[in-house]
Amino acid sequence: MYQKTHKLNKPVAGYHMLLMLSEIDGEFPTAEGQIIVAYLEENFPFRVNLDEEIQFLSTLPKQYYEEHFDSAMNDFYEDSTADERNHFLDFAVQLVKADDVITKEENIYLNKLFAAWAPEFE
């Protein structure tokens, strides 16, 4: 059973969501990695150790991805403005389009983001 341990801050929550988006199709092309690096450079202006985050995500069973993604999405929402969420959506869309194929699974997660954050864009 998935159990959230703590609230993620906005940059870490975004990092988690992007890593999960990159992983759910089972492929990790260089172009996706470049988008994640761009996100990190923009949101972590100082050197930060993400080993704990990578360790957590690499050991998270895929059956809990959706629950953790929802949790990270909510944590990001709580700490962000509408403009920041819109900017993050750009990163997410770029990431899933990076390999020129948007899989069914990637589309499900993107739709979750747009559905959760859509009311403020109407």
C-alpha positions as CSV (number, residue, x, y, z in Angstrom):
1,M,0.0,0.0,0.0
2,Y,1.2,3.5,-0.9
3,Q,1.7,5.8,2.1
4,K,2.8,9.4,1.7
5,T,5.6,10.2,4.0
6,H,5.7,14.0,3.8
7,K,4.6,17.0,1.7
8,L,6.9,17.7,-1.2
9,N,7.9,21.3,-2.0
10,K,7.0,22.6,-5.4
11,P,10.3,22.0,-7.2
12,V,10.6,18.4,-5.9
13,A,7.0,17.7,-6.6
14,G,7.5,18.8,-10.2
15,Y,10.6,16.7,-10.4
16,H,8.8,13.6,-9.2
17,M,6.0,14.2,-11.8
18,L,8.4,14.7,-14.7
19,L,10.4,11.6,-13.7
20,M,7.2,9.5,-13.5
21,L,6.0,10.8,-16.8
22,S,9.4,9.8,-18.3
23,E,9.2,6.4,-16.8
24,I,5.6,5.3,-17.5
25,D,6.2,4.4,-21.1
26,G,9.2,2.3,-20.3
27,E,11.6,4.4,-22.3
28,F,13.9,7.3,-21.3
29,P,15.3,8.9,-24.5
30,T,18.0,11.6,-24.2
31,A,15.5,14.3,-25.2
32,E,13.4,13.6,-22.1
33,G,16.4,13.8,-19.9
34,Q,17.3,17.2,-21.4
35,I,13.8,18.5,-20.5
36,I,14.2,17.3,-17.0
37,V,17.7,18.9,-16.8
38,A,16.2,22.2,-18.0
39,Y,13.5,21.9,-15.3
40,L,16.1,21.3,-12.7
41,E,18.3,24.2,-13.9
42,E,15.3,26.6,-13.8
43,N,13.9,25.4,-10.4
44,F,17.0,24.5,-8.5
45,P,19.3,27.5,-9.0
46,F,21.8,26.0,-6.5
47,R,23.3,22.6,-6.5
48,V,20.9,20.2,-4.8
49,N,21.3,16.5,-4.0
50,L,18.4,14.6,-5.4
51,D,19.7,11.1,-4.5
52,E,17.0,10.6,-2.0
53,E,14.3,11.5,-4.5
54,I,15.8,9.2,-7.1
55,Q,16.1,6.4,-4.6
56,F,12.5,6.8,-3.6
57,L,11.2,6.9,-7.1
58,S,13.3,4.0,-8.3
59,T,12.0,1.8,-5.6
60,L,8.3,2.9,-5.8
61,P,6.3,0.0,-7.3
62,K,4.6,1.0,-10.6
63,Q,1.3,0.1,-9.0
64,Y,1.6,3.2,-6.8
65,Y,2.7,5.6,-9.5
66,E,-0.8,7.1,-10.0
67,E,-1.3,7.6,-6.2
68,H,2.1,9.3,-5.9
69,F,1.6,11.3,-9.0
70,D,-1.7,12.6,-7.6
71,S,0.0,13.4,-4.3
72,A,2.9,15.3,-6.0
73,M,0.4,17.1,-8.2
74,N,-1.5,18.3,-5.2
75,D,1.6,19.3,-3.4
76,F,2.8,21.3,-6.4
77,Y,-0.7,22.9,-6.7
78,E,-0.7,24.1,-3.0
79,D,2.7,25.9,-3.4
80,S,2.3,27.4,-6.9
81,T,0.5,30.2,-8.8
82,A,-1.6,29.6,-11.9
83,D,1.3,30.9,-14.0
84,E,3.7,28.4,-12.4
85,R,1.3,25.6,-13.0
86,N,0.8,26.6,-16.6
87,H,4.6,26.8,-17.0
88,F,5.0,23.3,-15.5
89,L,2.3,22.0,-17.9
90,D,4.6,23.2,-20.7
91,F,7.4,21.1,-19.3
92,A,5.1,18.0,-19.0
93,V,3.8,18.3,-22.6
94,Q,7.4,18.8,-23.9
95,L,8.5,15.8,-22.0
96,V,5.9,13.4,-23.3
97,K,6.3,14.7,-26.9
98,A,10.1,14.4,-26.8
99,D,10.2,10.9,-28.3
100,D,7.5,11.9,-30.9
101,V,5.1,9.3,-29.4
102,I,2.5,10.0,-26.7
103,T,1.5,6.7,-25.2
104,K,-1.9,5.9,-23.7
105,E,-0.3,5.9,-20.2
106,E,1.4,9.3,-20.7
107,N,-1.9,10.7,-22.0
108,I,-3.7,9.5,-18.9
109,Y,-1.2,11.4,-16.6
110,L,-1.3,14.5,-18.7
111,N,-5.0,14.5,-18.7
112,K,-4.9,14.2,-14.9
113,L,-2.8,17.4,-14.7
114,F,-5.0,19.3,-17.1
115,A,-8.3,18.1,-15.4
116,A,-7.1,19.0,-11.9
117,W,-5.8,22.4,-12.9
118,A,-8.2,23.3,-15.7
119,P,-10.9,25.2,-13.7
120,E,-8.6,28.2,-13.3
121,F,-7.8,28.3,-17.0
122,E,-11.5,28.7,-18.0
